[in-house]
């Protein structure tokens, strides 16, 4: 369920853990998982057959999410989307 789902996200706090899904352009090798907060790496394709990687995983807080986003930036990966799947 994304931010537009029926669940209210108003109680999400910066310092709380959550599960995220991040989609980036291109395919990434599994060896990058450790650098990306141990997120699960799944290679897929967009609707128009372009390679994309889907990163899914539990992050301890939004600071950890920021660390993953910074790592993707430093790797020159273009981000398609970041989705909050579930609060934990």
N, C-alpha and C positions, 0 to 999 in steps of 0.2 A: 504494500500500500504506500503510495507516495504522499506528498504534501497535500494533494487535492483529494485524498481519500476521506472516508467518513470519520476516521478517528481524529480527535482534537490533539494537536501537538503543542498547545499553549503551556503545558507543564514540563516540556523538555528543558533541561538546564544544561548550561555550558559544560559543567564538570561531571556530567553523568554519562555512563557508557551507552552505546547504541550500535545497531547493525546498519551498515551503509552499503550501497551499491554505486560504484563509479564506473562510467563508460568512457573509454578513451579511444582515440583514433589509432589504428595500426594494431599489429599483434605484438604482444610481449611474451618473453620466455618465462617459464615458471621460476627461474632462478631469481627473479626480481621480488618475489613474495616477501622475503625477509626485510628488504629495504622499504617495503610498502605495508608495514604493520602486520605482516603474516596474513594478508588478505588472500583469498582464493582467486587464482587467475584463470579465467575462461576465455578462450579465443572464439570469436563469432564473426558475423558479417552484418552490415547494415542492410536495410531494405534494398538499397541500390548496389549491393554486392561489394561494398568497401570493407576492408578488414577493420575490426574493432576488438578491443579487449574489455572484458567486464570483470571488475574487481569487486569482490563481495566479502565482507567480514565484520567482525565485532571490534570496535575501537573503544578504548577506555573513556575517552572524552573528546570534546571538540578540538582540544589541543593536539590530540593524536591524529584527528582528521586533518588538521592544518599541516601536520608533519607529512602525511601522505600526499596532500596537495602540493606542498613545497617540493617533495621528491619528484613528483610527476612534472612539475615545472622545470626542475633542474635537468630532467631527462628529456626535455623538449617534447613532452607528450601533450597533444591537444585534447582537452577534456570536453566530452559531449554533454555529460550530465552527472550530477551527484544526487543520490536519492536516499532519504532516511527510510529504512525498511521497518525498523522496530526499536522501541526503547527497551533497554534492559537494565 
